[in-house]
Amino acid sequence: MINLKTEQEIAIMKEGGQILGRIAKEVSLLAVEGIELRYLDKIAHHLMIKAGGRPAFLNYRPEWAQKPYPASICASVNNVIVHGLPNNYKLRNGDLLKIDFGLLYKDFYTDIALTVGIGKISEVGQKLIFVTKKALDIALTNCYAGKTLGDIGYAINSYVRKNGFSVAKGLTGHGIGRRLHEEPSVFNEGQRKKGLKLEPWMVIAIEPMVSVGRGEIVQLEDESYAMQDSSLSAHFEDTVAITEGEPAVLTRVDTN
């Protein structure tokens, strides 16, 4: 069942999304060579509580997990693409760090992710980050009422493949609102004009996850997901509301 939101509920989600966007930017600027992942988690936790919300991921247990998640952010390095645990690993020159943030604010969830290059990264790493972020931007141009989830997936996958990379197989975005994960699943590949039709007041989290390699994934012992061929990966995500006009990207911070 798709949970449509009211304009008032979307306004609350935008308020939370703006807070989360600012937190994501602040934490990402701290991600430099020599910093421990668990330090970034500590800072993110503090900022979310200070803002009047709470970390959405902390103690959250999705259906596929064996145990609740023990941290406030996901911090995934290099071939680990998502759900990486922020431990005592110290960031190194050349790393690609994916940071995923979720916030519960006034009873509604928002979700955002970004990829940070640490120090001097390789040319392929630079291209991977650019392509993954661009794939998200292209997907957002398909977030109009009357378009379909297949249009979004096609836009992401065709752009990624055109640039010589692969989407991570089996990993998707999702609906979001009063629950962190709601219907529908938002795939990073699809066919034009196929799948669920978008309608006003749907809110979805779109999250391209892209690999330099073949795209097959494997789940590690800590329940994170990594690329099976150990290739570099990148991840970007925004929470977006479908409206009667322009899509509203709730986690992009207003600059005016």
C-alpha positions in Angstrom: 0.0 0.0 0.0 1.3 3.4 -1.0 1.0 6.0 1.9 0.2 9.3 0.3 1.0 12.4 2.4 -0.8 15.6 2.9 0.7 19.0 2.1 1.2 19.6 5.8 3.0 16.3 6.3 5.3 17.0 3.4 6.0 20.4 4.9 7.1 18.7 8.1 9.2 16.3 6.1 10.9 19.2 4.3 11.7 20.8 7.7 13.3 17.5 8.8 15.0 17.1 5.4 16.5 20.5 5.6 17.9 19.7 9.0 19.3 16.4 7.8 20.8 18.0 4.7 22.7 20.5 6.8 23.9 17.7 9.1 25.1 15.6 6.2 27.1 18.5 4.8 28.6 19.3 8.2 29.6 15.7 8.9 31.0 15.1 5.4 33.3 18.1 5.8 34.8 16.3 8.8 35.6 13.2 6.7 39.3 13.6 6.1 42.4 11.4 6.3 43.0 10.0 9.8 39.5 10.5 11.1 37.8 7.4 12.6 34.4 6.4 11.3 33.0 6.1 14.8 33.9 9.8 15.4 31.7 10.8 12.4 28.9 8.7 13.9 29.3 10.4 17.3 29.1 13.8 15.7 26.1 12.9 13.6 24.3 11.5 16.6 24.9 14.7 18.6 23.7 17.0 15.8 20.5 15.0 15.3 19.6 15.1 18.9 20.5 18.8 19.2 18.2 19.5 16.3 15.3 18.0 18.1 15.2 14.7 16.2 16.7 11.3 16.6 18.8 9.0 14.4 16.5 6.9 12.3 19.0 4.0 11.9 20.0 3.5 15.6 18.5 0.2 16.8 16.5 -0.1 13.6 16.1 -3.6 12.3 14.9 -4.0 8.7 13.3 -7.3 7.6 16.5 -8.7 6.1 18.7 -8.0 9.2 19.5 -10.5 11.9 19.9 -7.8 14.6 19.2 -4.1 15.2 21.6 -1.7 13.6 23.9 -0.4 16.4 24.9 3.1 15.0 23.4 6.4 14.0 24.9 6.5 10.4 26.1 4.0 7.9 29.7 4.5 6.9 30.9 2.3 4.0 34.4 2.4 2.5 35.6 1.6 -1.0 34.1 -1.8 -2.1 31.5 -1.7 0.8 28.6 0.1 -0.8 25.9 0.4 1.9 25.1 -0.4 5.6 28.8 -0.3 6.6 29.3 0.1 10.4 31.2 3.2 11.6 34.0 1.5 13.6 37.6 2.4 14.5 38.7 2.4 10.9 40.8 5.5 10.1 40.2 7.1 6.7 43.1 6.9 4.3 44.2 8.9 1.3 42.3 7.7 -1.7 39.3 6.1 0.1 35.8 6.6 -1.2 33.5 6.9 1.8 29.7 6.6 1.5 27.8 8.1 4.4 24.1 7.4 4.8 21.9 9.4 7.2 18.4 9.0 8.4 16.4 11.3 10.7 13.2 11.0 12.6 11.7 14.4 13.1 8.2 15.3 14.3 7.1 11.7 13.6 8.4 11.6 10.0 11.5 10.2 8.5 13.9 11.6 5.9 16.9 9.9 4.3 20.0 11.2 2.5 23.4 9.7 1.4 26.5 11.0 -0.2 30.0 9.9 -1.2 33.1 11.7 -0.1 36.6 11.2 -1.7 39.3 11.3 1.0 42.5 13.2 0.0 43.7 12.6 -3.5 41.4 10.0 -5.1 41.9 8.2 -8.4 40.6 9.4 -11.7 38.1 6.5 -11.8 37.0 7.3 -8.3 36.4 10.9 -9.3 34.4 9.8 -12.3 32.4 7.3 -10.3 31.4 10.0 -7.8 30.4 12.4 -10.6 28.4 9.7 -12.5 26.5 8.5 -9.4 25.6 12.0 -8.3 24.6 12.9 -11.9 22.4 9.7 -12.1 20.5 10.9 -9.0 20.0 14.4 -10.6 18.8 12.8 -13.8 16.4 10.6 -11.8 14.9 13.6 -10.1 14.0 15.1 -13.5 11.6 12.1 -13.9 9.8 12.7 -10.6 6.6 14.1 -12.0 3.1 12.9 -11.6 2.3 10.6 -14.5 5.8 9.3 -14.8 6.6 5.8 -13.6 9.1 4.1 -11.4 10.4 2.4 -14.5 11.2 5.9 -15.9 13.3 6.6 -12.8 15.1 3.2 -13.0 15.7 3.5 -16.7 17.2 7.1 -16.3 19.6 5.9 -13.6 20.7 2.7 -15.3 21.1 4.0 -18.8 23.3 6.9 -17.7 25.4 4.6 -15.5 25.9 2.1 -18.2 26.7 4.8 -20.8 29.6 5.8 -18.6 31.0 2.3 -18.2 29.7 1.5 -14.7 27.1 -0.8 -13.2 24.3 -0.3 -10.7 24.5 -2.5 -7.6 22.1 -5.5 -8.2 19.3 -5.9 -5.8 19.7 -2.7 -3.8 16.9 -0.1 -4.1 15.4 3.1 -2.8 12.1 3.1 -1.1 9.0 4.9 0.0 9.3 6.9 3.2 7.2 8.8 5.7 5.9 7.7 9.1 8.1 4.6 8.6 11.7 4.6 7.4 11.0 2.0 4.7 7.6 2.1 3.0 6.3 0.9 -0.3 7.2 1.1 -3.1 10.7 -0.2 -3.8 12.5 2.3 -6.1 14.8 0.3 -8.4 17.9 1.7 -10.1 17.0 0.0 -13.4 13.8 -0.3 -15.3 11.8 0.2 -18.5 10.3 3.5 -19.6 6.6 3.8 -18.9 6.6 0.6 -16.9 5.9 0.0 -13.2 4.0 2.0 -10.7 2.7 5.4 -11.9 3.8 8.4 -9.8 1.0 10.5 -8.3 0.9 13.6 -6.2 1.9 13.4 -2.5 4.0 10.2 -2.9 7.3 10.6 -1.1 10.2 8.4 -2.1 13.9 8.0 -1.4 15.9 7.6 -4.6 19.4 6.2 -4.1 21.7 5.2 -7.0 24.3 2.8 -5.9 27.0 2.3 -8.5 30.1 0.1 -9.0 33.1 0.3 -11.2 32.8 -3.5 -11.7 30.0 -5.9 -12.6 27.4 -4.8 -10.0 26.9 -8.1 -8.1 26.8 -7.7 -4.3 27.6 -9.9 -1.3 26.5 -9.5 2.3 29.4 -9.4 4.9 29.3 -10.8 8.4 28.5 -7.4 9.9 25.4 -7.3 7.5 26.9 -4.6 5.3 26.8 -5.0 1.5 30.0 -5.0 -0.6 30.8 -5.5 -4.2 31.5 -9.2 -5.0 34.4 -8.3 -7.2 35.8 -5.9 -4.6 35.4 -2.9 -7.0 35.0 0.7 -5.9 31.5 1.9 -5.3 29.5 5.1 -4.7 26.1 6.0 -3.3 24.0 9.2 -3.4 20.4 9.6 -2.1 17.7 12.2 -1.7 14.2 12.2 -0.3 11.7 13.6 -2.9 8.0 14.4 -2.8 5.9 14.1 -6.0 3.6 17.1 -6.2 1.1 18.5 -8.8 4.0 20.5 -10.2 7.8 20.5 -9.8 9.2 17.6 -7.6 10.2 18.8 -4.1 13.6 17.5 -3.1 13.2 17.6 0.7 16.8 16.9 1.6 18.4 19.6 -0.6 19.2 22.5 1.6 17.7 25.9 0.6 20.3 28.5 0.0 18.1 31.6 -0.1 
